[in-house]
């Protein structure tokens, strides 16, 4: 792990989230270091997705701070994969990946896109319109985006949804590679994942 990777740190301080008149959580505080994964636990409606969306900058907290190495967390330092994978159904698998990566500011030539799809078992379906993909295949396409974008922080909301045993093994291997390279991950999941080293958990 490089010195720069070793210094990566996500810190959440006194975070409060409100939904209308309801308070989902208040006073949340934790830190995640390079090479660590944090599993966010809690019943449905406890605010797990809201927390990830705040970390991703897609929602504002009612109070508190989210920092990356002591400074404001920027979109270019993270990639968020939500509970559903947004795709344009009329576009092909390949076109959707190319469009998503362009949104992330990641340039990819055809060979790199083919490699990314091959890594998640979708290369032979590259010309298939996205409307024909199963939930598990949509998840695999989202994982191809996450892997190719190579952001230091992965925020994954229920990433095992729709995945079969092979898909879950692929997710675990991708996370292991990411963490061993000095990446960080914050995720929610109702299923235990086998990852290198102890997986820390945080309950809402």
C-alpha positions as CSV (number, residue, x, y, z in Angstrom):
1,X,0.0,0.0,0.0
2,X,1.4,3.4,-1.0
3,X,1.9,6.2,1.6
4,X,-1.0,8.1,-0.1
5,X,-3.3,5.1,0.1
6,X,-2.3,4.5,3.8
7,X,-3.4,8.1,4.6
8,X,-7.0,7.8,3.2
9,X,-9.6,8.4,5.9
10,X,-13.3,9.0,5.8
11,X,-14.7,10.6,8.9
12,X,-18.3,11.3,9.9
13,X,-19.0,13.6,12.9
14,X,-22.3,14.4,14.7
15,X,-24.4,13.5,11.7
16,X,-28.1,14.1,11.9
17,X,-30.7,13.1,9.3
18,X,-34.3,14.3,9.2
19,X,-37.2,13.1,7.0
20,X,-40.0,15.6,7.4
21,X,-40.7,15.9,11.1
22,X,-39.0,12.5,11.8
23,X,-35.4,12.2,12.9
24,X,-33.9,9.1,11.3
25,X,-30.6,9.3,13.2
26,X,-28.7,11.9,15.2
27,X,-25.1,12.2,16.5
28,X,-23.7,9.6,14.2
29,X,-19.9,9.4,14.3
30,X,-17.4,6.9,12.8
31,X,-14.2,6.7,10.8
32,X,-13.1,4.4,8.0
33,X,-9.4,4.0,7.2
34,X,-7.7,2.7,4.0
35,X,-8.2,-1.0,3.6
36,X,-11.3,-1.1,5.8
37,X,-14.9,-2.0,5.0
38,X,-17.8,-0.7,7.2
39,X,-21.1,-2.6,7.2
40,X,-24.1,-0.3,8.1
41,X,-26.7,-2.4,9.9
42,X,-30.3,-1.6,10.9
43,X,-33.9,-2.4,10.2
44,X,-35.8,-1.1,7.2
45,X,-36.5,2.5,7.6
46,X,-33.7,3.2,10.0
47,X,-31.9,5.4,7.5
48,X,-29.2,3.2,6.0
49,X,-29.8,4.4,2.4
50,X,-30.1,8.0,3.6
51,X,-26.8,7.7,5.3
52,X,-25.1,6.4,2.2
53,X,-26.7,9.2,0.1
54,X,-25.4,11.8,2.5
55,X,-21.9,10.3,2.3
56,X,-22.2,10.4,-1.5
57,X,-23.2,14.1,-1.5
58,X,-26.7,13.3,-2.9
59,X,-28.5,14.5,0.2
60,X,-27.6,17.1,2.8
61,X,-27.5,16.3,6.5
62,X,-29.5,18.3,9.0
63,X,-26.3,18.7,11.0
64,X,-22.8,17.3,11.1
65,X,-19.9,16.8,8.8
66,X,-18.4,14.3,6.3
67,X,-14.7,14.7,5.6
68,X,-12.1,13.0,3.5
69,X,-8.6,13.3,5.0
70,X,-9.8,16.4,6.9
71,X,-11.4,18.1,3.9
72,X,-14.8,18.1,2.2
73,X,-15.4,14.8,0.4
74,X,-15.6,15.3,-3.4
75,X,-17.6,13.3,-5.9
76,X,-14.3,12.4,-7.8
77,X,-13.2,10.5,-4.7
78,X,-16.1,8.1,-4.5
79,X,-18.5,6.0,-6.4
80,X,-22.0,5.3,-5.1
81,X,-24.0,2.3,-6.3
82,X,-27.6,2.6,-5.1
83,X,-30.2,-0.1,-4.3
84,X,-31.3,0.0,-7.9
85,X,-29.0,0.4,-10.8
86,X,-30.1,3.3,-13.1
87,X,-29.9,2.2,-16.7
88,X,-31.3,3.5,-20.0
89,X,-33.3,0.5,-21.1
90,X,-33.1,1.4,-24.8
91,X,-29.3,1.4,-24.8
92,X,-27.1,-1.6,-24.9
93,X,-25.1,-3.0,-22.0
94,X,-21.9,-1.5,-23.6
95,X,-23.5,1.9,-24.2
96,X,-24.8,2.1,-20.7
97,X,-21.4,1.4,-19.3
98,X,-19.8,3.9,-21.5
99,X,-22.4,6.5,-20.6
100,X,-22.1,5.9,-16.9
101,X,-18.3,6.1,-17.0
102,X,-18.4,9.3,-19.0
103,X,-20.7,10.8,-16.3
104,X,-18.0,9.7,-13.8
105,X,-15.4,11.5,-15.8
106,X,-13.6,8.3,-16.7
107,X,-12.5,7.9,-20.4
108,X,-12.5,4.4,-21.7
109,X,-11.7,3.0,-25.1
110,X,-13.5,0.0,-26.6
111,X,-10.8,-2.5,-25.3
112,X,-11.1,-1.2,-21.7
113,X,-14.9,-1.4,-21.8
114,X,-14.8,-4.9,-23.2
115,X,-12.3,-5.9,-20.4
116,X,-14.6,-4.4,-17.7
117,X,-17.6,-6.3,-19.1
118,X,-15.6,-9.5,-19.3
119,X,-14.6,-9.2,-15.7
120,X,-18.2,-9.3,-14.6
121,X,-19.4,-11.9,-17.1
122,X,-21.3,-9.6,-19.4
123,X,-19.1,-9.4,-22.5
124,X,-21.2,-11.7,-24.6
125,X,-24.3,-9.5,-23.7
126,X,-22.6,-6.2,-24.6
127,X,-25.1,-5.5,-27.4
128,X,-28.2,-6.6,-25.5
129,X,-30.6,-3.7,-24.7
130,X,-30.6,-3.1,-21.0
131,X,-34.3,-3.7,-20.7
132,X,-33.6,-7.5,-21.2
133,X,-31.2,-7.7,-18.2
134,X,-32.2,-9.5,-15.0
135,X,-31.7,-7.7,-11.7
136,X,-28.5,-9.7,-11.1
137,X,-27.1,-8.7,-14.5
138,X,-27.9,-5.1,-13.8
139,X,-26.0,-5.5,-10.5
140,X,-23.0,-6.9,-12.4
141,X,-23.1,-4.0,-14.8
142,X,-23.1,-1.6,-11.9
143,X,-20.1,-3.5,-10.5
144,X,-18.3,-3.1,-13.8
145,X,-18.7,0.6,-13.5
146,X,-17.5,0.7,-9.9
147,X,-14.4,-1.4,-10.8
148,X,-13.5,0.6,-13.9
149,X,-14.0,4.0,-12.2
150,X,-11.4,3.0,-9.6
151,X,-12.5,5.5,-7.0
152,X,-10.9,5.2,-3.5
153,X,-14.3,5.1,-1.7
154,X,-17.0,2.7,-2.6
155,X,-20.5,3.3,-1.2
156,X,-22.7,0.2,-1.9
157,X,-26.4,0.0,-1.0
158,X,-27.5,-3.7,-0.8
159,X,-25.0,-4.8,-3.5
160,X,-26.0,-8.5,-3.2
161,X,-29.6,-7.9,-4.3
162,X,-30.5,-10.1,-7.2
163,X,-27.0,-11.8,-7.4
164,X,-26.6,-15.5,-7.5
165,X,-23.8,-17.4,-5.7
166,X,-21.4,-16.7,-8.6
167,X,-22.3,-13.0,-8.6
168,X,-21.8,-12.7,-4.8
169,X,-18.4,-14.4,-5.2
170,X,-17.5,-11.8,-7.8
171,X,-18.6,-9.0,-5.5
172,X,-16.6,-10.4,-2.7
173,X,-13.5,-10.8,-4.9
174,X,-13.9,-7.2,-6.2
175,X,-14.2,-5.8,-2.7
176,X,-11.2,-7.8,-1.5
177,X,-9.1,-6.5,-4.4
178,X,-10.3,-2.9,-3.7
179,X,-9.5,-3.1,0.0
180,X,-6.2,-4.8,-0.4
181,X,-5.2,-1.9,-2.7
182,X,-5.9,0.6,0.0
183,X,-9.5,1.4,-0.9
184,X,-12.3,2.0,1.5
185,X,-15.9,0.7,1.4
186,X,-19.1,1.5,3.3
187,X,-22.0,-0.8,2.5
188,X,-25.4,-2.1,3.6
189,X,-26.3,-5.7,3.2
190,X,-28.6,-8.3,4.7
191,X,-26.1,-11.0,3.7
192,X,-22.7,-11.5,5.4
193,X,-19.8,-11.1,3.0
194,X,-16.4,-12.8,3.2
195,X,-13.8,-10.1,3.0
196,X,-10.1,-9.8,3.9
197,X,-9.6,-9.0,7.6
198,X,-12.4,-8.2,10.1
199,X,-15.4,-6.4,8.7
200,X,-16.5,-3.6,11.1
201,X,-20.1,-2.9,11.6
202,X,-22.2,0.2,12.6
203,X,-25.8,0.0,13.7
204,X,-28.4,2.6,13.2
